[in-house]
Amino acid sequence: MQDFNITVSTIIANLVGGLIFFWVDRFIFTSPYLAPQWEIREKVQCADCGDIAKGFRLVRARNYDRTRDPKPEFRCEKCSERKLQELKLRGVRTE
């Protein structure tokens, strides 16, 4: 009987924990209030200058979401910095 109580208690504790941490994890991974999300790839062609280099693209920030972009544009470090300044001028919060 005691094994049954321990099993039921474990199941209930896991369900309660899952209900709590589901919402916490959802906030962490989808919140626009957290730090901007970047994607970095090696040896890509820059969308602006055409150089082959390490490519950067801003995926998500406050007021900016390109998570479902069918054709993502990667930029070299120099062009990425220039694009970041353009986005800041448009009101995208990147900090």
Chimera marker file (.cmm) of the C-alpha trace (Angstrom):
<marker_set name="trace">
<marker id="1" x="0.000" y="0.000" z="0.000" r="1" g="1" b="0" radius="0.5"/>
<marker id="2" x="2.883" y="2.360" z="0.788" r="1" g="1" b="0" radius="0.5"/>
<marker id="3" x="4.381" y="1.829" z="-2.705" r="1" g="1" b="0" radius="0.5"/>
<marker id="4" x="1.022" y="2.814" z="-4.191" r="1" g="1" b="0" radius="0.5"/>
<marker id="5" x="0.976" y="6.064" z="-2.143" r="1" g="1" b="0" radius="0.5"/>
<marker id="6" x="4.514" y="6.917" z="-3.220" r="1" g="1" b="0" radius="0.5"/>
<marker id="7" x="3.636" y="6.296" z="-6.874" r="1" g="1" b="0" radius="0.5"/>
<marker id="8" x="0.487" y="8.432" z="-6.697" r="1" g="1" b="0" radius="0.5"/>
<marker id="9" x="2.382" y="11.199" z="-4.883" r="1" g="1" b="0" radius="0.5"/>
<marker id="10" x="5.102" y="11.135" z="-7.537" r="1" g="1" b="0" radius="0.5"/>
<marker id="11" x="2.572" y="11.357" z="-10.362" r="1" g="1" b="0" radius="0.5"/>
<marker id="12" x="0.742" y="14.263" z="-8.732" r="1" g="1" b="0" radius="0.5"/>
<marker id="13" x="4.010" y="16.114" z="-8.021" r="1" g="1" b="0" radius="0.5"/>
<marker id="14" x="5.124" y="15.695" z="-11.646" r="1" g="1" b="0" radius="0.5"/>
<marker id="15" x="1.784" y="16.950" z="-12.962" r="1" g="1" b="0" radius="0.5"/>
<marker id="16" x="1.867" y="20.025" z="-10.736" r="1" g="1" b="0" radius="0.5"/>
<marker id="17" x="5.495" y="20.721" z="-11.654" r="1" g="1" b="0" radius="0.5"/>
<marker id="18" x="4.716" y="20.308" z="-15.343" r="1" g="1" b="0" radius="0.5"/>
<marker id="19" x="1.812" y="22.744" z="-15.120" r="1" g="1" b="0" radius="0.5"/>
<marker id="20" x="4.006" y="25.340" z="-13.442" r="1" g="1" b="0" radius="0.5"/>
<marker id="21" x="7.143" y="24.956" z="-15.531" r="1" g="1" b="0" radius="0.5"/>
<marker id="22" x="5.280" y="24.779" z="-18.844" r="1" g="1" b="0" radius="0.5"/>
<marker id="23" x="4.328" y="28.447" z="-18.485" r="1" g="1" b="0" radius="0.5"/>
<marker id="24" x="7.746" y="29.464" z="-17.199" r="1" g="1" b="0" radius="0.5"/>
<marker id="25" x="9.492" y="27.755" z="-20.130" r="1" g="1" b="0" radius="0.5"/>
<marker id="26" x="7.000" y="29.229" z="-22.576" r="1" g="1" b="0" radius="0.5"/>
<marker id="27" x="7.775" y="32.715" z="-21.280" r="1" g="1" b="0" radius="0.5"/>
<marker id="28" x="11.520" y="32.140" z="-21.466" r="1" g="1" b="0" radius="0.5"/>
<marker id="29" x="11.523" y="30.869" z="-25.047" r="1" g="1" b="0" radius="0.5"/>
<marker id="30" x="8.887" y="33.153" z="-26.576" r="1" g="1" b="0" radius="0.5"/>
<marker id="31" x="9.144" y="36.394" z="-24.624" r="1" g="1" b="0" radius="0.5"/>
<marker id="32" x="10.041" y="39.493" z="-26.655" r="1" g="1" b="0" radius="0.5"/>
<marker id="33" x="11.225" y="41.114" z="-23.407" r="1" g="1" b="0" radius="0.5"/>
<marker id="34" x="14.280" y="38.928" z="-23.140" r="1" g="1" b="0" radius="0.5"/>
<marker id="35" x="17.557" y="39.365" z="-25.011" r="1" g="1" b="0" radius="0.5"/>
<marker id="36" x="17.489" y="39.398" z="-28.816" r="1" g="1" b="0" radius="0.5"/>
<marker id="37" x="17.963" y="36.056" z="-30.526" r="1" g="1" b="0" radius="0.5"/>
<marker id="38" x="20.612" y="35.728" z="-33.226" r="1" g="1" b="0" radius="0.5"/>
<marker id="39" x="21.399" y="32.976" z="-35.701" r="1" g="1" b="0" radius="0.5"/>
<marker id="40" x="25.018" y="32.550" z="-36.771" r="1" g="1" b="0" radius="0.5"/>
<marker id="41" x="26.274" y="30.340" z="-39.583" r="1" g="1" b="0" radius="0.5"/>
<marker id="42" x="29.701" y="29.667" z="-40.976" r="1" g="1" b="0" radius="0.5"/>
<marker id="43" x="30.651" y="30.344" z="-44.596" r="1" g="1" b="0" radius="0.5"/>
<marker id="44" x="27.552" y="32.039" z="-45.963" r="1" g="1" b="0" radius="0.5"/>
<marker id="45" x="27.248" y="34.655" z="-48.659" r="1" g="1" b="0" radius="0.5"/>
<marker id="46" x="26.518" y="38.111" z="-47.279" r="1" g="1" b="0" radius="0.5"/>
<marker id="47" x="23.145" y="39.426" z="-48.483" r="1" g="1" b="0" radius="0.5"/>
<marker id="48" x="24.592" y="42.930" z="-48.893" r="1" g="1" b="0" radius="0.5"/>
<marker id="49" x="28.208" y="42.759" z="-50.074" r="1" g="1" b="0" radius="0.5"/>
<marker id="50" x="28.351" y="39.169" z="-51.362" r="1" g="1" b="0" radius="0.5"/>
<marker id="51" x="31.452" y="38.159" z="-49.367" r="1" g="1" b="0" radius="0.5"/>
<marker id="52" x="31.712" y="34.605" z="-48.061" r="1" g="1" b="0" radius="0.5"/>
<marker id="53" x="32.118" y="34.854" z="-44.281" r="1" g="1" b="0" radius="0.5"/>
<marker id="54" x="30.560" y="34.020" z="-40.952" r="1" g="1" b="0" radius="0.5"/>
<marker id="55" x="26.935" y="35.111" z="-41.320" r="1" g="1" b="0" radius="0.5"/>
<marker id="56" x="24.740" y="36.795" z="-38.742" r="1" g="1" b="0" radius="0.5"/>
<marker id="57" x="21.026" y="37.468" z="-38.704" r="1" g="1" b="0" radius="0.5"/>
<marker id="58" x="18.732" y="38.879" z="-36.066" r="1" g="1" b="0" radius="0.5"/>
<marker id="59" x="15.893" y="36.408" z="-35.602" r="1" g="1" b="0" radius="0.5"/>
<marker id="60" x="13.824" y="37.982" z="-32.858" r="1" g="1" b="0" radius="0.5"/>
<marker id="61" x="13.833" y="41.145" z="-30.778" r="1" g="1" b="0" radius="0.5"/>
<marker id="62" x="11.181" y="43.426" z="-29.370" r="1" g="1" b="0" radius="0.5"/>
<marker id="63" x="9.070" y="44.732" z="-32.315" r="1" g="1" b="0" radius="0.5"/>
<marker id="64" x="10.888" y="42.332" z="-34.683" r="1" g="1" b="0" radius="0.5"/>
<marker id="65" x="10.236" y="38.673" z="-35.468" r="1" g="1" b="0" radius="0.5"/>
<marker id="66" x="11.744" y="36.782" z="-38.402" r="1" g="1" b="0" radius="0.5"/>
<marker id="67" x="11.403" y="33.273" z="-36.973" r="1" g="1" b="0" radius="0.5"/>
<marker id="68" x="9.338" y="32.081" z="-39.942" r="1" g="1" b="0" radius="0.5"/>
<marker id="69" x="11.260" y="33.898" z="-42.651" r="1" g="1" b="0" radius="0.5"/>
<marker id="70" x="11.272" y="31.546" z="-45.672" r="1" g="1" b="0" radius="0.5"/>
<marker id="71" x="14.478" y="33.089" z="-47.076" r="1" g="1" b="0" radius="0.5"/>
<marker id="72" x="16.629" y="34.357" z="-44.195" r="1" g="1" b="0" radius="0.5"/>
<marker id="73" x="19.321" y="36.882" z="-45.080" r="1" g="1" b="0" radius="0.5"/>
<marker id="74" x="22.680" y="36.472" z="-43.409" r="1" g="1" b="0" radius="0.5"/>
<marker id="75" x="25.210" y="39.281" z="-43.359" r="1" g="1" b="0" radius="0.5"/>
<marker id="76" x="28.925" y="39.472" z="-42.656" r="1" g="1" b="0" radius="0.5"/>
<marker id="77" x="29.955" y="41.177" z="-39.443" r="1" g="1" b="0" radius="0.5"/>
<marker id="78" x="30.435" y="44.603" z="-41.032" r="1" g="1" b="0" radius="0.5"/>
<marker id="79" x="27.143" y="44.583" z="-42.948" r="1" g="1" b="0" radius="0.5"/>
<marker id="80" x="25.320" y="43.096" z="-39.955" r="1" g="1" b="0" radius="0.5"/>
<marker id="81" x="26.409" y="46.027" z="-37.819" r="1" g="1" b="0" radius="0.5"/>
<marker id="82" x="25.163" y="48.462" z="-40.469" r="1" g="1" b="0" radius="0.5"/>
<marker id="83" x="21.797" y="46.648" z="-40.690" r="1" g="1" b="0" radius="0.5"/>
<marker id="84" x="21.518" y="46.678" z="-36.899" r="1" g="1" b="0" radius="0.5"/>
<marker id="85" x="21.899" y="50.465" z="-36.908" r="1" g="1" b="0" radius="0.5"/>
<marker id="86" x="19.134" y="50.716" z="-39.559" r="1" g="1" b="0" radius="0.5"/>
<marker id="87" x="16.831" y="48.603" z="-37.408" r="1" g="1" b="0" radius="0.5"/>
<marker id="88" x="17.535" y="50.780" z="-34.370" r="1" g="1" b="0" radius="0.5"/>
<marker id="89" x="16.561" y="53.854" z="-36.388" r="1" g="1" b="0" radius="0.5"/>
<marker id="90" x="13.278" y="52.128" z="-37.309" r="1" g="1" b="0" radius="0.5"/>
<marker id="91" x="12.539" y="51.592" z="-33.606" r="1" g="1" b="0" radius="0.5"/>
<marker id="92" x="13.497" y="47.956" z="-33.190" r="1" g="1" b="0" radius="0.5"/>
<marker id="93" x="14.872" y="47.425" z="-29.672" r="1" g="1" b="0" radius="0.5"/>
<marker id="94" x="17.973" y="45.280" z="-29.959" r="1" g="1" b="0" radius="0.5"/>
<marker id="95" x="19.267" y="45.474" z="-26.393" r="1" g="1" b="0" radius="0.5"/>
<link id1="1" id2="2" r="1" g="1" b="0" radius="0.2"/>
<link id1="2" id2="3" r="1" g="1" b="0" radius="0.2"/>
<link id1="3" id2="4" r="1" g="1" b="0" radius="0.2"/>
<link id1="4" id2="5" r="1" g="1" b="0" radius="0.2"/>
<link id1="5" id2="6" r="1" g="1" b="0" radius="0.2"/>
<link id1="6" id2="7" r="1" g="1" b="0" radius="0.2"/>
<link id1="7" id2="8" r="1" g="1" b="0" radius="0.2"/>
<link id1="8" id2="9" r="1" g="1" b="0" radius="0.2"/>
<link id1="9" id2="10" r="1" g="1" b="0" radius="0.2"/>
<link id1="10" id2="11" r="1" g="1" b="0" radius="0.2"/>
<link id1="11" id2="12" r="1" g="1" b="0" radius="0.2"/>
<link id1="12" id2="13" r="1" g="1" b="0" radius="0.2"/>
<link id1="13" id2="14" r="1" g="1" b="0" radius="0.2"/>
<link id1="14" id2="15" r="1" g="1" b="0" radius="0.2"/>
<link id1="15" id2="16" r="1" g="1" b="0" radius="0.2"/>
<link id1="16" id2="17" r="1" g="1" b="0" radius="0.2"/>
<link id1="17" id2="18" r="1" g="1" b="0" radius="0.2"/>
<link id1="18" id2="19" r="1" g="1" b="0" radius="0.2"/>
<link id1="19" id2="20" r="1" g="1" b="0" radius="0.2"/>
<link id1="20" id2="21" r="1" g="1" b="0" radius="0.2"/>
<link id1="21" id2="22" r="1" g="1" b="0" radius="0.2"/>
<link id1="22" id2="23" r="1" g="1" b="0" radius="0.2"/>
<link id1="23" id2="24" r="1" g="1" b="0" radius="0.2"/>
<link id1="24" id2="25" r="1" g="1" b="0" radius="0.2"/>
<link id1="25" id2="26" r="1" g="1" b="0" radius="0.2"/>
<link id1="26" id2="27" r="1" g="1" b="0" radius="0.2"/>
<link id1="27" id2="28" r="1" g="1" b="0" radius="0.2"/>
<link id1="28" id2="29" r="1" g="1" b="0" radius="0.2"/>
<link id1="29" id2="30" r="1" g="1" b="0" radius="0.2"/>
<link id1="30" id2="31" r="1" g="1" b="0" radius="0.2"/>
<link id1="31" id2="32" r="1" g="1" b="0" radius="0.2"/>
<link id1="32" id2="33" r="1" g="1" b="0" radius="0.2"/>
<link id1="33" id2="34" r="1" g="1" b="0" radius="0.2"/>
<link id1="34" id2="35" r="1" g="1" b="0" radius="0.2"/>
<link id1="35" id2="36" r="1" g="1" b="0" radius="0.2"/>
<link id1="36" id2="37" r="1" g="1" b="0" radius="0.2"/>
<link id1="37" id2="38" r="1" g="1" b="0" radius="0.2"/>
<link id1="38" id2="39" r="1" g="1" b="0" radius="0.2"/>
<link id1="39" id2="40" r="1" g="1" b="0" radius="0.2"/>
<link id1="40" id2="41" r="1" g="1" b="0" radius="0.2"/>
<link id1="41" id2="42" r="1" g="1" b="0" radius="0.2"/>
<link id1="42" id2="43" r="1" g="1" b="0" radius="0.2"/>
<link id1="43" id2="44" r="1" g="1" b="0" radius="0.2"/>
<link id1="44" id2="45" r="1" g="1" b="0" radius="0.2"/>
<link id1="45" id2="46" r="1" g="1" b="0" radius="0.2"/>
<link id1="46" id2="47" r="1" g="1" b="0" radius="0.2"/>
<link id1="47" id2="48" r="1" g="1" b="0" radius="0.2"/>
<link id1="48" id2="49" r="1" g="1" b="0" radius="0.2"/>
<link id1="49" id2="50" r="1" g="1" b="0" radius="0.2"/>
<link id1="50" id2="51" r="1" g="1" b="0" radius="0.2"/>
<link id1="51" id2="52" r="1" g="1" b="0" radius="0.2"/>
<link id1="52" id2="53" r="1" g="1" b="0" radius="0.2"/>
<link id1="53" id2="54" r="1" g="1" b="0" radius="0.2"/>
<link id1="54" id2="55" r="1" g="1" b="0" radius="0.2"/>
<link id1="55" id2="56" r="1" g="1" b="0" radius="0.2"/>
<link id1="56" id2="57" r="1" g="1" b="0" radius="0.2"/>
<link id1="57" id2="58" r="1" g="1" b="0" radius="0.2"/>
<link id1="58" id2="59" r="1" g="1" b="0" radius="0.2"/>
<link id1="59" id2="60" r="1" g="1" b="0" radius="0.2"/>
<link id1="60" id2="61" r="1" g="1" b="0" radius="0.2"/>
<link id1="61" id2="62" r="1" g="1" b="0" radius="0.2"/>
<link id1="62" id2="63" r="1" g="1" b="0" radius="0.2"/>
<link id1="63" id2="64" r="1" g="1" b="0" radius="0.2"/>
<link id1="64" id2="65" r="1" g="1" b="0" radius="0.2"/>
<link id1="65" id2="66" r="1" g="1" b="0" radius="0.2"/>
<link id1="66" id2="67" r="1" g="1" b="0" radius="0.2"/>
<link id1="67" id2="68" r="1" g="1" b="0" radius="0.2"/>
<link id1="68" id2="69" r="1" g="1" b="0" radius="0.2"/>
<link id1="69" id2="70" r="1" g="1" b="0" radius="0.2"/>
<link id1="70" id2="71" r="1" g="1" b="0" radius="0.2"/>
<link id1="71" id2="72" r="1" g="1" b="0" radius="0.2"/>
<link id1="72" id2="73" r="1" g="1" b="0" radius="0.2"/>
<link id1="73" id2="74" r="1" g="1" b="0" radius="0.2"/>
<link id1="74" id2="75" r="1" g="1" b="0" radius="0.2"/>
<link id1="75" id2="76" r="1" g="1" b="0" radius="0.2"/>
<link id1="76" id2="77" r="1" g="1" b="0" radius="0.2"/>
<link id1="77" id2="78" r="1" g="1" b="0" radius="0.2"/>
<link id1="78" id2="79" r="1" g="1" b="0" radius="0.2"/>
<link id1="79" id2="80" r="1" g="1" b="0" radius="0.2"/>
<link id1="80" id2="81" r="1" g="1" b="0" radius="0.2"/>
<link id1="81" id2="82" r="1" g="1" b="0" radius="0.2"/>
<link id1="82" id2="83" r="1" g="1" b="0" radius="0.2"/>
<link id1="83" id2="84" r="1" g="1" b="0" radius="0.2"/>
<link id1="84" id2="85" r="1" g="1" b="0" radius="0.2"/>
<link id1="85" id2="86" r="1" g="1" b="0" radius="0.2"/>
<link id1="86" id2="87" r="1" g="1" b="0" radius="0.2"/>
<link id1="87" id2="88" r="1" g="1" b="0" radius="0.2"/>
<link id1="88" id2="89" r="1" g="1" b="0" radius="0.2"/>
<link id1="89" id2="90" r="1" g="1" b="0" radius="0.2"/>
<link id1="90" id2="91" r="1" g="1" b="0" radius="0.2"/>
<link id1="91" id2="92" r="1" g="1" b="0" radius="0.2"/>
<link id1="92" id2="93" r="1" g="1" b="0" radius="0.2"/>
<link id1="93" id2="94" r="1" g="1" b="0" radius="0.2"/>
<link id1="94" id2="95" r="1" g="1" b="0" radius="0.2"/>
</marker_set>
